[in-house]
Amino acid sequence: MDWYDPELGYLPALREGCPSAILSAVEGLCFPLFWGQRELLDPAGAQGPFLAQLERHLRAVLAPGRCLFPDGGWKLSSTSDNSWPSKIFICQHVAERVFGLRPESESHAAHASWQQLGCADWAMTDQCFAGVGKGSKYYPRGVTSWLWLEARDSAT
C-alpha cells in the first residue's frame, strides 16, 4: 500500500494534506471474516504484507491523541470527536479476530458509559460526540451490527 506514511507510522486519511489517523482502514476485513474466507486473512498467505501493514496502522492509531478518547473509547478519526459506535464495534471485532488485538477493558467501559450516561435520554444512539449522544437515536445500525457479528460467530 503506497499510502502508508512511515513518518506518521500509519495510513493517513488522505494521501496529501490530511494526516488524520482513521480507525476504519481495517473495517473492510470484516467481510472475509463473515464469509468464512480465513485464507484471505492468513498472515503467511498472499495477503500477508497487506495485513501486516494494516496491523501496523491499527496499532499506531490506537494511541491517546489519535484514535482513543481520554476515557479509553475508540475514536474513528483523530481529527473529529464524532464517532459511530456501530463502526467502532466492527473495528474492534476485526482487531480481535484478525490481529489478536483485544480492546482494553477501559474501551468497553467507555462505550457502555456513552450509551448509559451520554445518551441516557435516548435509546441506543449511534452518533456520539466525545461520548455524548447527538444524533441517530433509535438508530438500528447499532443493533444490526451486533446481530451481524453475533450470527457470524455462532456459525463458525
Residue pairs with C-beta under 8 A, 6 or more apart in sequence:
1 11
1 50
1 53
3 11
3 12
3 15
4 10
4 11
4 53
4 56
4 57
5 11
5 12
5 19
8 19
8 21
8 60
9 56
9 60
10 21
10 56
10 57
10 60
10 61
10 66
11 22
11 25
11 53
11 57
12 18
12 19
12 20
12 21
13 19
13 20
13 21
13 22
13 77
13 79
14 20
18 79
20 77
20 78
20 79
21 60
21 61
21 66
21 67
21 77
21 78
22 61
22 67
22 76
22 77
22 78
23 58
23 61
23 62
23 67
23 74
23 75
23 76
23 77
23 87
23 88
23 91
24 76
24 87
24 91
25 54
25 57
25 58
25 61
26 54
26 57
26 58
26 91
26 94
26 95
26 98
26 99
27 87
27 90
27 91
27 94
29 41
29 54
29 94
29 98
30 90
30 93
30 94
30 149
32 38
32 40
32 41
33 41
33 93
33 94
33 97
33 98
33 152
34 148
34 152
36 155
36 156
39 45
40 47
41 47
41 51
41 98
42 48
43 51
43 52
51 98
54 99
55 98
55 99
55 101
58 95
58 99
58 101
59 101
60 66
61 67
61 78
62 68
62 74
62 95
62 101
64 70
65 78
66 75
66 78
67 74
67 75
67 76
67 77
67 78
68 74
68 75
68 107
69 75
69 81
69 83
69 110
69 130
69 131
71 106
71 109
71 110
71 113
71 131
72 104
72 106
72 107
72 109
72 110
73 83
73 88
73 107
73 110
73 111
73 114
73 131
74 83
74 88
74 91
74 92
74 103
74 107
74 111
75 81
75 83
76 82
76 83
76 84
76 87
76 88
77 83
81 129
81 130
82 127
82 128
82 129
82 134
83 128
83 129
84 126
84 127
84 128
84 136
84 141
85 111
85 114
85 115
85 125
85 126
85 128
85 142
86 126
86 139
86 141
86 142
86 144
86 145
87 145
88 111
89 111
89 142
89 145
89 146
89 149
90 145
90 149
92 103
92 107
93 149
95 101
95 102
95 103
96 102
96 103
110 131
113 131
114 125
114 128
114 131
114 132
114 133
115 124
115 125
115 133
117 131
118 125
118 128
118 131
118 132
118 133
119 125
119 128
119 132
119 133
119 137
121 133
122 133
122 137
122 138
123 137
123 138
124 137
124 138
124 139
124 142
124 143
125 133
125 134
125 135
125 136
125 137
125 139
125 142
126 136
126 139
126 141
126 142
127 133
127 134
127 135
127 136
127 139
128 134
